[in-house]
Amino acid sequence: MSSKYLSNHIVIDTGPLIAFAHLGWFDQLRQQFENIYLTEQVHTECQFEPEREDAKDIAEAVARGNLIRSKINKQNLENYPGQLGVGETSS
């Protein structure tokens, strides 16, 4: 049985999430993925300037349940060997 979604789940990082919000493309994202997750770290980064329109759109999408906040153990992030930022690492 085929799904109408490209994939059932996706975890999205800060940059792409802000880009989708800025372009008003949340509907297109929702058409491709059943569940769209963002980590607490990504949510915090997206809300750094809460007065921005994209930050407001992201907050609204979280409130409506269109974006799902996902928790990750911060200790796991501290032991990550890469040189990525906290949002990228948590994603």
Summary of the structure (lengths in Angstrom):
residues: 91
radius of gyration: 13.6
end to end distance: 29.1
largest distance: 43.7
contacts: 234
relative contact order: 0.20
helix: 51%
strand: 16%
